[in-house]
């Protein structure tokens, strides 16, 4: 989820990769692809951790597909970096529902109530991470400016 938030604060990091590999944009604007990638990445990671069992497994499968699909495009560095993540996703896929998922939706909740609880948790988590990330960034810029070392 943290790297998804980075795509909102520093889209140029993702855009620099997209410029080098324009085929993965499917003809869309780089900024649009970076934003969509951030929301997709955040959503899949969130539901992997907090969604109902089926959402967690679907999130694990879709994230796994994204990681495997990136390997041929980005080469050996991606392969080495993605293998541990893929192993964790396989474990999540096999293990099924976690105590965190049950806690987020409530153990006795029906589908609508649990959907409401998980939806609230999604919006809250995204808001907290965005505030935390933007806050840390603003603090670092302020600290550097105050020290007279220049702007980041």
N, C-alpha and C positions, 0 to 999 in steps of 0.2 A: 504494500500500500504506500510505503514511503517513496518508492521510485515513481509511483503514479503521481503523487503530489509534486515531485520534482518536475514532472512534465508540464505542470501548470505554472510553477514559479520560474523555471528556466527552460522554456520551450526550445530555445536555441540549441540546447544540448541534443535534443531529439532531432531537431531540424538539420543539424550538421551531419547526423547519420543518414537522414533521409536524402540529403543532397548527394551523398556518396552512393546511395542505393535507391535511385528514384523509382525503380520498378516496383517497390513495395508500397508505393503511395496509391496505386490504382488510378492515377490521373488526378487525384485530389490535391488541393493546396497543402503545402507542408504544415502550416499552422493548424489546419483542420485535422490532419492526420495525427499530429502531436496531441491535440486536445482529445480526440476520440480514443487514441491509444491510452491516454491517462485514465479516462473514465472506464474503459473496458478493463484495464489492468487493475484499477482500484476495486471495481465491482467483483471481478472474479476472485481476487484475493480476499475480499471481505466475505463473500459467500462461502469461500473455502473454509474460513475460520468460524463464521457465525450463522450461516444459513441452515435450513433443514438438510437432512441427510442427502437428499437427492441434489439439492443445490451445491452442496459441498463436493459431491462426486462429479457433478457436471463442471464445476469450477476447476477441479483438479484435472479433468480430462482436457478441457479447453486450454488451460494454461500449459499443460503438457504438449498439446498440439502446437501452440505458439512457440514454445521453446524448441521443439524438434524442427519445426519449419524454418526457424531462424538459422539453424546450424549450417546448412549448405551455403546460405547467402553470406554469412559472416565468418565462416572458417573454423580453424582449430581452436582459437581462443574462446569462441562461443561454445564449442563442444566441451572443452574442459570446464568452463564456468557453469554450463547448464546441467551437466550430468548430476551433480549433487542435488540441485533443485528438482530435477526430474525424479530422482529416487525418493525424495520427500513427497512429491506429488503422487507417486505410485503407492507409497505407504498410506497417504491420506485417502486415496481411492479404495484401497483394500480395507482399511480400518473402519471406515464408515463414520457414523455420528460421534461427535466428541462431547465431553462435558461442557465446553464453552458454547457449542451450538445449542445444547439443551438450556443452558443458563440464559442465552440471548432471547430465546423464544418462549421459555417457560415450559415446564414438563407437562402440564395438563392443557395446553392451549390448543384451540382449534386452528384451522388453517388461516382464517381471517385475522384472528387475534394475534397469532404468531407472526403473520405477515406484517401487521401493524407494528409489533414490537421490533422485529428485525429491520423494518423500514426506518423506524425511529433511530435505531442503533446505527444504521448505515449513514443517515444524514448527520447524526451526532459525531460519529467517528470521522467522517470527511471534514466536518467543520472544525473539530479539535485539531486534527492533523494539519489542516490548512492554516489555522491560527497559529499553531505551534511553529510551523515551518516559516510562515511569513514573519512571525514575531522574532524568531531567531535570526532571520535574514536582516530585518530592520535593525535589530540590536547590533549585529556585526557591522553593518554599514555605519550606524551611529558611533560605535566604538572606534572604528577606523577614522571617521571624520573628526571625532573629538581628539584623537591622538595626533592629528595632522599628517598622517601617513598617506593621505590621498583616498580617493573613492575606489571601491572594488570594481 
